[in-house]
Amino acid sequence: MRALITLDEIQIRKLDRLAKAEKQSRAALIREAIDAFLERKQQAVEDDAFGLWGKRKIDGLEYQEKVRSEW
């Protein structure tokens, strides 16, 4: 699939220099950058989900027992 993006001249020059140094196309570098960006964002979401309990002062088992004792 194709996508249209707008880059300024400085970004294009930097991208072209990198493409030449890496012996890759401009498009390949952009795809690689997008993949890295998406991976970082997904990792941040996963880290947030796994860290939800980590900031609590009470142990998870203690909390479970406390809540069940209220039933």
mmCIF file of the N, C-alpha and C atoms, coordinates in Angstrom:
data_MODEL
# 
_entry.id   MODEL 
# 
loop_
_atom_site.group_PDB 
_atom_site.id 
_atom_site.type_symbol 
_atom_site.label_atom_id 
_atom_site.label_alt_id 
_atom_site.label_comp_id 
_atom_site.label_asym_id 
_atom_site.label_entity_id 
_atom_site.label_seq_id 
_atom_site.pdbx_PDB_ins_code 
_atom_site.Cartn_x 
_atom_site.Cartn_y 
_atom_site.Cartn_z 
_atom_site.occupancy 
_atom_site.B_iso_or_equiv 
_atom_site.pdbx_formal_charge 
_atom_site.auth_seq_id 
_atom_site.auth_comp_id 
_atom_site.auth_asym_id 
_atom_site.auth_atom_id 
_atom_site.pdbx_PDB_model_num 
ATOM 1   N N  . MET A 1 1  ? 0.841   -1.168  0.000  1.00 0.00 ? 1  MET A N  1 
ATOM 2   C CA . MET A 1 1  ? 0.000   0.000   0.000  1.00 0.00 ? 1  MET A CA 1 
ATOM 3   C C  . MET A 1 1  ? 0.892   1.239   0.000  1.00 0.00 ? 1  MET A C  1 
ATOM 4   N N  . ARG A 1 2  ? 0.456   2.230   -0.658 1.00 0.00 ? 2  ARG A N  1 
ATOM 5   C CA . ARG A 1 2  ? 1.206   3.481   -0.724 1.00 0.00 ? 2  ARG A CA 1 
ATOM 6   C C  . ARG A 1 2  ? 0.591   4.501   0.221  1.00 0.00 ? 2  ARG A C  1 
ATOM 7   N N  . ALA A 1 3  ? 1.448   5.384   0.719  1.00 0.00 ? 3  ALA A N  1 
ATOM 8   C CA . ALA A 1 3  ? 0.989   6.472   1.574  1.00 0.00 ? 3  ALA A CA 1 
ATOM 9   C C  . ALA A 1 3  ? 1.735   7.734   1.164  1.00 0.00 ? 3  ALA A C  1 
ATOM 10  N N  . LEU A 1 4  ? 1.072   8.834   1.243  1.00 0.00 ? 4  LEU A N  1 
ATOM 11  C CA . LEU A 1 4  ? 1.665   10.113  0.895  1.00 0.00 ? 4  LEU A CA 1 
ATOM 12  C C  . LEU A 1 4  ? 2.009   10.845  2.181  1.00 0.00 ? 4  LEU A C  1 
ATOM 13  N N  . ILE A 1 5  ? 3.287   11.248  2.312  1.00 0.00 ? 5  ILE A N  1 
ATOM 14  C CA . ILE A 1 5  ? 3.708   12.024  3.472  1.00 0.00 ? 5  ILE A CA 1 
ATOM 15  C C  . ILE A 1 5  ? 4.463   13.249  2.977  1.00 0.00 ? 5  ILE A C  1 
ATOM 16  N N  . THR A 1 6  ? 4.514   14.258  3.783  1.00 0.00 ? 6  THR A N  1 
ATOM 17  C CA . THR A 1 6  ? 5.240   15.467  3.432  1.00 0.00 ? 6  THR A CA 1 
ATOM 18  C C  . THR A 1 6  ? 6.439   15.599  4.362  1.00 0.00 ? 6  THR A C  1 
ATOM 19  N N  . LEU A 1 7  ? 7.616   15.723  3.770  1.00 0.00 ? 7  LEU A N  1 
ATOM 20  C CA . LEU A 1 7  ? 8.859   15.918  4.519  1.00 0.00 ? 7  LEU A CA 1 
ATOM 21  C C  . LEU A 1 7  ? 9.468   17.243  4.089  1.00 0.00 ? 7  LEU A C  1 
ATOM 22  N N  . ASP A 1 8  ? 10.153  17.914  4.999  1.00 0.00 ? 8  ASP A N  1 
ATOM 23  C CA . ASP A 1 8  ? 10.812  19.152  4.594  1.00 0.00 ? 8  ASP A CA 1 
ATOM 24  C C  . ASP A 1 8  ? 12.157  18.828  3.929  1.00 0.00 ? 8  ASP A C  1 
ATOM 25  N N  . GLU A 1 9  ? 12.780  19.831  3.363  1.00 0.00 ? 9  GLU A N  1 
ATOM 26  C CA . GLU A 1 9  ? 14.019  19.625  2.595  1.00 0.00 ? 9  GLU A CA 1 
ATOM 27  C C  . GLU A 1 9  ? 15.142  19.064  3.461  1.00 0.00 ? 9  GLU A C  1 
ATOM 28  N N  . ILE A 1 10 ? 15.239  19.518  4.685  1.00 0.00 ? 10 ILE A N  1 
ATOM 29  C CA . ILE A 1 10 ? 16.294  19.028  5.578  1.00 0.00 ? 10 ILE A CA 1 
ATOM 30  C C  . ILE A 1 10 ? 16.105  17.544  5.854  1.00 0.00 ? 10 ILE A C  1 
ATOM 31  N N  . GLN A 1 11 ? 14.867  17.127  6.111  1.00 0.00 ? 11 GLN A N  1 
ATOM 32  C CA . GLN A 1 11 ? 14.584  15.708  6.353  1.00 0.00 ? 11 GLN A CA 1 
ATOM 33  C C  . GLN A 1 11 ? 14.945  14.868  5.125  1.00 0.00 ? 11 GLN A C  1 
ATOM 34  N N  . ILE A 1 12 ? 14.602  15.370  3.942  1.00 0.00 ? 12 ILE A N  1 
ATOM 35  C CA . ILE A 1 12 ? 14.916  14.648  2.704  1.00 0.00 ? 12 ILE A CA 1 
ATOM 36  C C  . ILE A 1 12 ? 16.424  14.514  2.534  1.00 0.00 ? 12 ILE A C  1 
ATOM 37  N N  . ARG A 1 13 ? 17.169  15.601  2.756  1.00 0.00 ? 13 ARG A N  1 
ATOM 38  C CA . ARG A 1 13 ? 18.635  15.537  2.609  1.00 0.00 ? 13 ARG A CA 1 
ATOM 39  C C  . ARG A 1 13 ? 19.244  14.545  3.589  1.00 0.00 ? 13 ARG A C  1 
ATOM 40  N N  . LYS A 1 14 ? 18.804  14.605  4.843  1.00 0.00 ? 14 LYS A N  1 
ATOM 41  C CA . LYS A 1 14 ? 19.325  13.669  5.850  1.00 0.00 ? 14 LYS A CA 1 
ATOM 42  C C  . LYS A 1 14 ? 18.964  12.229  5.495  1.00 0.00 ? 14 LYS A C  1 
ATOM 43  N N  . LEU A 1 15 ? 17.751  12.042  5.054  1.00 0.00 ? 15 LEU A N  1 
ATOM 44  C CA . LEU A 1 15 ? 17.297  10.715  4.669  1.00 0.00 ? 15 LEU A CA 1 
ATOM 45  C C  . LEU A 1 15 ? 18.089  10.194  3.474  1.00 0.00 ? 15 LEU A C  1 
ATOM 46  N N  . ASP A 1 16 ? 18.345  11.052  2.502  1.00 0.00 ? 16 ASP A N  1 
ATOM 47  C CA . ASP A 1 16 ? 19.126  10.655  1.327  1.00 0.00 ? 16 ASP A CA 1 
ATOM 48  C C  . ASP A 1 16 ? 20.564  10.291  1.703  1.00 0.00 ? 16 ASP A C  1 
ATOM 49  N N  . ARG A 1 17 ? 21.160  11.074  2.607  1.00 0.00 ? 17 ARG A N  1 
ATOM 50  C CA . ARG A 1 17 ? 22.533  10.748  3.057  1.00 0.00 ? 17 ARG A CA 1 
ATOM 51  C C  . ARG A 1 17 ? 22.564  9.399   3.748  1.00 0.00 ? 17 ARG A C  1 
ATOM 52  N N  . LEU A 1 18 ? 21.584  9.166   4.614  1.00 0.00 ? 18 LEU A N  1 
ATOM 53  C CA . LEU A 1 18 ? 21.518  7.892   5.325  1.00 0.00 ? 18 LEU A CA 1 
ATOM 54  C C  . LEU A 1 18 ? 21.257  6.739   4.363  1.00 0.00 ? 18 LEU A C  1 
ATOM 55  N N  . ALA A 1 19 ? 20.369  6.957   3.424  1.00 0.00 ? 19 ALA A N  1 
ATOM 56  C CA . ALA A 1 19 ? 20.060  5.917   2.428  1.00 0.00 ? 19 ALA A CA 1 
ATOM 57  C C  . ALA A 1 19 ? 21.313  5.536   1.645  1.00 0.00 ? 19 ALA A C  1 
ATOM 58  N N  . LYS A 1 20 ? 22.099  6.535   1.269  1.00 0.00 ? 20 LYS A N  1 
ATOM 59  C CA . LYS A 1 20 ? 23.331  6.264   0.525  1.00 0.00 ? 20 LYS A CA 1 
ATOM 60  C C  . LYS A 1 20 ? 24.329  5.501   1.397  1.00 0.00 ? 20 LYS A C  1 
ATOM 61  N N  . ALA A 1 21 ? 24.473  5.926   2.653  1.00 0.00 ? 21 ALA A N  1 
ATOM 62  C CA . ALA A 1 21 ? 25.415  5.274   3.565  1.00 0.00 ? 21 ALA A CA 1 
ATOM 63  C C  . ALA A 1 21 ? 25.005  3.843   3.879  1.00 0.00 ? 21 ALA A C  1 
ATOM 64  N N  . GLU A 1 22 ? 23.708  3.614   4.015  1.00 0.00 ? 22 GLU A N  1 
ATOM 65  C CA . GLU A 1 22 ? 23.193  2.292   4.366  1.00 0.00 ? 22 GLU A CA 1 
ATOM 66  C C  . GLU A 1 22 ? 22.932  1.417   3.135  1.00 0.00 ? 22 GLU A C  1 
ATOM 67  N N  . LYS A 1 23 ? 23.052  2.029   1.959  1.00 0.00 ? 23 LYS A N  1 
ATOM 68  C CA . LYS A 1 23 ? 22.779  1.335   0.694  1.00 0.00 ? 23 LYS A CA 1 
ATOM 69  C C  . LYS A 1 23 ? 21.366  0.754   0.682  1.00 0.00 ? 23 LYS A C  1 
ATOM 70  N N  . GLN A 1 24 ? 20.429  1.614   1.081  1.00 0.00 ? 24 GLN A N  1 
ATOM 71  C CA . GLN A 1 24 ? 19.014  1.259   1.085  1.00 0.00 ? 24 GLN A CA 1 
ATOM 72  C C  . GLN A 1 24 ? 18.239  2.383   0.400  1.00 0.00 ? 24 GLN A C  1 
ATOM 73  N N  . SER A 1 25 ? 17.039  2.081   0.014  1.00 0.00 ? 25 SER A N  1 
ATOM 74  C CA . SER A 1 25 ? 16.196  3.124   -0.578 1.00 0.00 ? 25 SER A CA 1 
ATOM 75  C C  . SER A 1 25 ? 15.634  4.006   0.534  1.00 0.00 ? 25 SER A C  1 
ATOM 76  N N  . ARG A 1 26 ? 15.213  5.178   0.144  1.00 0.00 ? 26 ARG A N  1 
ATOM 77  C CA . ARG A 1 26 ? 14.558  6.100   1.065  1.00 0.00 ? 26 ARG A CA 1 
ATOM 78  C C  . ARG A 1 26 ? 13.310  5.430   1.656  1.00 0.00 ? 26 ARG A C  1 
ATOM 79  N N  . ALA A 1 27 ? 12.543  4.764   0.813  1.00 0.00 ? 27 ALA A N  1 
ATOM 80  C CA . ALA A 1 27 ? 11.311  4.104   1.263  1.00 0.00 ? 27 ALA A CA 1 
ATOM 81  C C  . ALA A 1 27 ? 11.615  3.015   2.292  1.00 0.00 ? 27 ALA A C  1 
ATOM 82  N N  . ALA A 1 28 ? 12.698  2.262   2.068  1.00 0.00 ? 28 ALA A N  1 
ATOM 83  C CA . ALA A 1 28 ? 13.059  1.196   3.018  1.00 0.00 ? 28 ALA A CA 1 
ATOM 84  C C  . ALA A 1 28 ? 13.400  1.783   4.382  1.00 0.00 ? 28 ALA A C  1 
ATOM 85  N N  . LEU A 1 29 ? 14.104  2.907   4.383  1.00 0.00 ? 29 LEU A N  1 
ATOM 86  C CA . LEU A 1 29 ? 14.443  3.551   5.655  1.00 0.00 ? 29 LEU A CA 1 
ATOM 87  C C  . LEU A 1 29 ? 13.199  4.078   6.365  1.00 0.00 ? 29 LEU A C  1 
ATOM 88  N N  . ILE A 1 30 ? 12.273  4.618   5.613  1.00 0.00 ? 30 ILE A N  1 
ATOM 89  C CA . ILE A 1 30 ? 11.037  5.122   6.212  1.00 0.00 ? 30 ILE A CA 1 
ATOM 90  C C  . ILE A 1 30 ? 10.228  3.975   6.798  1.00 0.00 ? 30 ILE A C  1 
ATOM 91  N N  . ARG A 1 31 ? 10.143  2.856   6.064  1.00 0.00 ? 31 ARG A N  1 
ATOM 92  C CA . ARG A 1 31 ? 9.420   1.689   6.605  1.00 0.00 ? 31 ARG A CA 1 
ATOM 93  C C  . ARG A 1 31 ? 10.089  1.191   7.884  1.00 0.00 ? 31 ARG A C  1 
ATOM 94  N N  . GLU A 1 32 ? 11.414  1.148   7.893  1.00 0.00 ? 32 GLU A N  1 
ATOM 95  C CA . GLU A 1 32 ? 12.156  0.708   9.080  1.00 0.00 ? 32 GLU A CA 1 
ATOM 96  C C  . GLU A 1 32 ? 11.888  1.643   10.262 1.00 0.00 ? 32 GLU A C  1 
ATOM 97  N N  . ALA A 1 33 ? 11.868  2.946   9.992  1.00 0.00 ? 33 ALA A N  1 
ATOM 98  C CA . ALA A 1 33 ? 11.607  3.923   11.051 1.00 0.00 ? 33 ALA A CA 1 
ATOM 99  C C  . ALA A 1 33 ? 10.191  3.775   11.597 1.00 0.00 ? 33 ALA A C  1 
ATOM 100 N N  . ILE A 1 34 ? 9.239   3.547   10.718 1.00 0.00 ? 34 ILE A N  1 
ATOM 101 C CA . ILE A 1 34 ? 7.849   3.367   11.157 1.00 0.00 ? 34 ILE A CA 1 
ATOM 102 C C  . ILE A 1 34 ? 7.715   2.096   11.988 1.00 0.00 ? 34 ILE A C  1 
ATOM 103 N N  . ASP A 1 35 ? 8.359   1.017   11.558 1.00 0.00 ? 35 ASP A N  1 
ATOM 104 C CA . ASP A 1 35 ? 8.323   -0.228  12.338 1.00 0.00 ? 35 ASP A CA 1 
ATOM 105 C C  . ASP A 1 35 ? 8.894   -0.014  13.738 1.00 0.00 ? 35 ASP A C  1 
ATOM 106 N N  . ALA A 1 36 ? 10.030  0.690   13.831 1.00 0.00 ? 36 ALA A N  1 
ATOM 107 C CA . ALA A 1 36 ? 10.660  0.942   15.130 1.00 0.00 ? 36 ALA A CA 1 
ATOM 108 C C  . ALA A 1 36 ? 9.747   1.796   16.012 1.00 0.00 ? 36 ALA A C  1 
ATOM 109 N N  . PHE A 1 37 ? 9.123   2.811   15.426 1.00 0.00 ? 37 PHE A N  1 
ATOM 110 C CA . PHE A 1 37 ? 8.197   3.677   16.154 1.00 0.00 ? 37 PHE A CA 1 
ATOM 111 C C  . PHE A 1 37 ? 7.015   2.881   16.702 1.00 0.00 ? 37 PHE A C  1 
ATOM 112 N N  . LEU A 1 38 ? 6.418   2.069   15.846 1.00 0.00 ? 38 LEU A N  1 
ATOM 113 C CA . LEU A 1 38 ? 5.259   1.276   16.268 1.00 0.00 ? 38 LEU A CA 1 
ATOM 114 C C  . LEU A 1 38 ? 5.633   0.268   17.348 1.00 0.00 ? 38 LEU A C  1 
ATOM 115 N N  . GLU A 1 39 ? 6.800   -0.328  17.236 1.00 0.00 ? 39 GLU A N  1 
ATOM 116 C CA . GLU A 1 39 ? 7.267   -1.279  18.247 1.00 0.00 ? 39 GLU A CA 1 
ATOM 117 C C  . GLU A 1 39 ? 7.444   -0.581  19.597 1.00 0.00 ? 39 GLU A C  1 
ATOM 118 N N  . ARG A 1 40 ? 8.055   0.613   19.585 1.00 0.00 ? 40 ARG A N  1 
ATOM 119 C CA . ARG A 1 40 ? 8.225   1.374   20.834 1.00 0.00 ? 40 ARG A CA 1 
ATOM 120 C C  . ARG A 1 40 ? 6.885   1.715   21.460 1.00 0.00 ? 40 ARG A C  1 
ATOM 121 N N  . LYS A 1 41 ? 5.943   2.143   20.648 1.00 0.00 ? 41 LYS A N  1 
ATOM 122 C CA . LYS A 1 41 ? 4.621   2.496   21.164 1.00 0.00 ? 41 LYS A CA 1 
ATOM 123 C C  . LYS A 1 41 ? 3.920   1.274   21.754 1.00 0.00 ? 41 LYS A C  1 
ATOM 124 N N  . GLN A 1 42 ? 3.996   0.139   21.061 1.00 0.00 ? 42 GLN A N  1 
ATOM 125 C CA . GLN A 1 42 ? 3.368   -1.085  21.556 1.00 0.00 ? 42 GLN A CA 1 
ATOM 126 C C  . GLN A 1 42 ? 4.027   -1.529  22.855 1.00 0.00 ? 42 GLN A C  1 
ATOM 127 N N  . GLN A 1 43 ? 5.349   -1.429  22.918 1.00 0.00 ? 43 GLN A N  1 
ATOM 128 C CA . GLN A 1 43 ? 6.069   -1.822  24.128 1.00 0.00 ? 43 GLN A CA 1 
ATOM 129 C C  . GLN A 1 43 ? 5.666   -0.934  25.292 1.00 0.00 ? 43 GLN A C  1 
ATOM 130 N N  . ALA A 1 44 ? 5.482   0.352   25.036 1.00 0.00 ? 44 ALA A N  1 
ATOM 131 C CA . ALA A 1 44 ? 5.067   1.274   26.101 1.00 0.00 ? 44 ALA A CA 1 
ATOM 132 C C  . ALA A 1 44 ? 3.693   0.895   26.634 1.00 0.00 ? 44 ALA A C  1 
ATOM 133 N N  . VAL A 1 45 ? 2.780   0.515   25.753 1.00 0.00 ? 45 VAL A N  1 
ATOM 134 C CA . VAL A 1 45 ? 1.445   0.094   26.172 1.00 0.00 ? 45 VAL A CA 1 
ATOM 135 C C  . VAL A 1 45 ? 1.545   -1.169  27.026 1.00 0.00 ? 45 VAL A C  1 
ATOM 136 N N  . GLU A 1 46 ? 2.361   -2.124  26.582 1.00 0.00 ? 46 GLU A N  1 
ATOM 137 C CA . GLU A 1 46 ? 2.517   -3.368  27.339 1.00 0.00 ? 46 GLU A CA 1 
ATOM 138 C C  . GLU A 1 46 ? 3.181   -3.105  28.681 1.00 0.00 ? 46 GLU A C  1 
ATOM 139 N N  . ASP A 1 47 ? 4.200   -2.244  28.702 1.00 0.00 ? 47 ASP A N  1 
ATOM 140 C CA . ASP A 1 47 ? 4.869   -1.927  29.965 1.00 0.00 ? 47 ASP A CA 1 
ATOM 141 C C  . ASP A 1 47 ? 3.904   -1.272  30.949 1.00 0.00 ? 47 ASP A C  1 
ATOM 142 N N  . ASP A 1 48 ? 3.051   -0.380  30.445 1.00 0.00 ? 48 ASP A N  1 
ATOM 143 C CA . ASP A 1 48 ? 2.068   0.264   31.312 1.00 0.00 ? 48 ASP A CA 1 
ATOM 144 C C  . ASP A 1 48 ? 1.103   -0.758  31.891 1.00 0.00 ? 48 ASP A C  1 
ATOM 145 N N  . ALA A 1 49 ? 0.686   -1.707  31.071 1.00 0.00 ? 49 ALA A N  1 
ATOM 146 C CA . ALA A 1 49 ? -0.270  -2.715  31.537 1.00 0.00 ? 49 ALA A CA 1 
ATOM 147 C C  . ALA A 1 49 ? 0.351   -3.596  32.611 1.00 0.00 ? 49 ALA A C  1 
ATOM 148 N N  . PHE A 1 50 ? 1.603   -4.004  32.414 1.00 0.00 ? 50 PHE A N  1 
ATOM 149 C CA . PHE A 1 50 ? 2.245   -4.877  33.390 1.00 0.00 ? 50 PHE A CA 1 
ATOM 150 C C  . PHE A 1 50 ? 2.664   -4.121  34.643 1.00 0.00 ? 50 PHE A C  1 
ATOM 151 N N  . GLY A 1 51 ? 2.757   -2.812  34.545 1.00 0.00 ? 51 GLY A N  1 
ATOM 152 C CA . GLY A 1 51 ? 3.207   -2.030  35.680 1.00 0.00 ? 51 GLY A CA 1 
ATOM 153 C C  . GLY A 1 51 ? 2.094   -1.483  36.536 1.00 0.00 ? 51 GLY A C  1 
ATOM 154 N N  . LEU A 1 52 ? 0.854   -1.802  36.202 1.00 0.00 ? 52 LEU A N  1 
ATOM 155 C CA . LEU A 1 52 ? -0.259  -1.222  36.945 1.00 0.00 ? 52 LEU A CA 1 
ATOM 156 C C  . LEU A 1 52 ? -0.223  -1.585  38.427 1.00 0.00 ? 52 LEU A C  1 
ATOM 157 N N  . TRP A 1 53 ? 0.079   -2.820  38.740 1.00 0.00 ? 53 TRP A N  1 
ATOM 158 C CA . TRP A 1 53 ? 0.085   -3.252  40.129 1.00 0.00 ? 53 TRP A CA 1 
ATOM 159 C C  . TRP A 1 53 ? 1.396   -2.886  40.815 1.00 0.00 ? 53 TRP A C  1 
ATOM 160 N N  . GLY A 1 54 ? 2.455   -2.735  40.052 1.00 0.00 ? 54 GLY A N  1 
ATOM 161 C CA . GLY A 1 54 ? 3.788   -2.536  40.616 1.00 0.00 ? 54 GLY A CA 1 
ATOM 162 C C  . GLY A 1 54 ? 3.941   -1.321  41.513 1.00 0.00 ? 54 GLY A C  1 
ATOM 163 N N  . LYS A 1 55 ? 3.095   -0.330  41.356 1.00 0.00 ? 55 LYS A N  1 
ATOM 164 C CA . LYS A 1 55 ? 3.221   0.891   42.143 1.00 0.00 ? 55 LYS A CA 1 
ATOM 165 C C  . LYS A 1 55 ? 2.447   0.816   43.455 1.00 0.00 ? 55 LYS A C  1 
ATOM 166 N N  . ARG A 1 56 ? 1.735   -0.252  43.664 1.00 0.00 ? 56 ARG A N  1 
ATOM 167 C CA . ARG A 1 56 ? 0.961   -0.386  44.903 1.00 0.00 ? 56 ARG A CA 1 
ATOM 168 C C  . ARG A 1 56 ? 1.877   -0.815  46.042 1.00 0.00 ? 56 ARG A C  1 
ATOM 169 N N  . LYS A 1 57 ? 1.503   -0.407  47.231 1.00 0.00 ? 57 LYS A N  1 
ATOM 170 C CA . LYS A 1 57 ? 2.311   -0.712  48.414 1.00 0.00 ? 57 LYS A CA 1 
ATOM 171 C C  . LYS A 1 57 ? 2.002   -2.082  48.997 1.00 0.00 ? 57 LYS A C  1 
ATOM 172 N N  . ILE A 1 58 ? 0.849   -2.627  48.681 1.00 0.00 ? 58 ILE A N  1 
ATOM 173 C CA . ILE A 1 58 ? 0.425   -3.905  49.252 1.00 0.00 ? 58 ILE A CA 1 
ATOM 174 C C  . ILE A 1 58 ? 0.703   -5.035  48.256 1.00 0.00 ? 58 ILE A C  1 
ATOM 175 N N  . ASP A 1 59 ? 1.063   -6.185  48.788 1.00 0.00 ? 59 ASP A N  1 
ATOM 176 C CA . ASP A 1 59 ? 1.294   -7.370  47.976 1.00 0.00 ? 59 ASP A CA 1 
ATOM 177 C C  . ASP A 1 59 ? -0.029  -7.830  47.352 1.00 0.00 ? 59 ASP A C  1 
ATOM 178 N N  . GLY A 1 60 ? 0.023   -8.346  46.152 1.00 0.00 ? 60 GLY A N  1 
ATOM 179 C CA . GLY A 1 60 ? -1.184  -8.777  45.448 1.00 0.00 ? 60 GLY A CA 1 
ATOM 180 C C  . GLY A 1 60 ? -1.976  -9.823  46.199 1.00 0.00 ? 60 GLY A C  1 
ATOM 181 N N  . LEU A 1 61 ? -1.296  -10.785 46.802 1.00 0.00 ? 61 LEU A N  1 
ATOM 182 C CA . LEU A 1 61 ? -1.981  -11.836 47.558 1.00 0.00 ? 61 LEU A CA 1 
ATOM 183 C C  . LEU A 1 61 ? -2.640  -11.261 48.811 1.00 0.00 ? 61 LEU A C  1 
ATOM 184 N N  . GLU A 1 62 ? -1.947  -10.366 49.491 1.00 0.00 ? 62 GLU A N  1 
ATOM 185 C CA . GLU A 1 62 ? -2.526  -9.717  50.670 1.00 0.00 ? 62 GLU A CA 1 
ATOM 186 C C  . GLU A 1 62 ? -3.787  -8.947  50.293 1.00 0.00 ? 62 GLU A C  1 
ATOM 187 N N  . TYR A 1 63 ? -3.735  -8.245  49.180 1.00 0.00 ? 63 TYR A N  1 
ATOM 188 C CA . TYR A 1 63 ? -4.891  -7.473  48.715 1.00 0.00 ? 63 TYR A CA 1 
ATOM 189 C C  . TYR A 1 63 ? -6.067  -8.404  48.419 1.00 0.00 ? 63 TYR A C  1 
ATOM 190 N N  . GLN A 1 64 ? -5.765  -9.513  47.742 1.00 0.00 ? 64 GLN A N  1 
ATOM 191 C CA . GLN A 1 64 ? -6.816  -10.484 47.407 1.00 0.00 ? 64 GLN A CA 1 
ATOM 192 C C  . GLN A 1 64 ? -7.466  -11.025 48.672 1.00 0.00 ? 64 GLN A C  1 
ATOM 193 N N  . GLU A 1 65 ? -6.658  -11.397 49.650 1.00 0.00 ? 65 GLU A N  1 
ATOM 194 C CA . GLU A 1 65 ? -7.194  -11.916 50.902 1.00 0.00 ? 65 GLU A CA 1 
ATOM 195 C C  . GLU A 1 65 ? -8.027  -10.866 51.640 1.00 0.00 ? 65 GLU A C  1 
ATOM 196 N N  . LYS A 1 66 ? -7.560  -9.610  51.636 1.00 0.00 ? 66 LYS A N  1 
ATOM 197 C CA . LYS A 1 66 ? -8.296  -8.518  52.273 1.00 0.00 ? 66 LYS A CA 1 
ATOM 198 C C  . LYS A 1 66 ? -9.663  -8.330  51.621 1.00 0.00 ? 66 LYS A C  1 
ATOM 199 N N  . VAL A 1 67 ? -9.693  -8.305  50.304 1.00 0.00 ? 67 VAL A N  1 
ATOM 200 C CA . VAL A 1 67 ? -10.955 -8.097  49.596 1.00 0.00 ? 67 VAL A CA 1 
ATOM 201 C C  . VAL A 1 67 ? -11.903 -9.266  49.837 1.00 0.00 ? 67 VAL A C  1 
ATOM 202 N N  . ARG A 1 68 ? -11.380 -10.473 49.796 1.00 0.00 ? 68 ARG A N  1 
ATOM 203 C CA . ARG A 1 68 ? -12.243 -11.640 50.016 1.00 0.00 ? 68 ARG A CA 1 
ATOM 204 C C  . ARG A 1 68 ? -12.774 -11.690 51.445 1.00 0.00 ? 68 ARG A C  1 
ATOM 205 N N  . SER A 1 69 ? -11.986 -11.179 52.386 1.00 0.00 ? 69 SER A N  1 
ATOM 206 C CA . SER A 1 69 ? -12.452 -11.213 53.775 1.00 0.00 ? 69 SER A CA 1 
ATOM 207 C C  . SER A 1 69 ? -13.635 -10.268 54.002 1.00 0.00 ? 69 SER A C  1 
ATOM 208 N N  . GLU A 1 70 ? -13.823 -9.310  53.088 1.00 0.00 ? 70 GLU A N  1 
ATOM 209 C CA . GLU A 1 70 ? -14.926 -8.359  53.208 1.00 0.00 ? 70 GLU A CA 1 
ATOM 210 C C  . GLU A 1 70 ? -16.238 -8.977  52.721 1.00 0.00 ? 70 GLU A C  1 
ATOM 211 N N  . TRP A 1 71 ? -16.211 -10.115 52.084 1.00 0.00 ? 71 TRP A N  1 
ATOM 212 C CA . TRP A 1 71 ? -17.427 -10.739 51.548 1.00 0.00 ? 71 TRP A CA 1 
ATOM 213 C C  . TRP A 1 71 ? -18.244 -11.282 52.642 1.00 0.00 ? 71 TRP A C  1 
# 
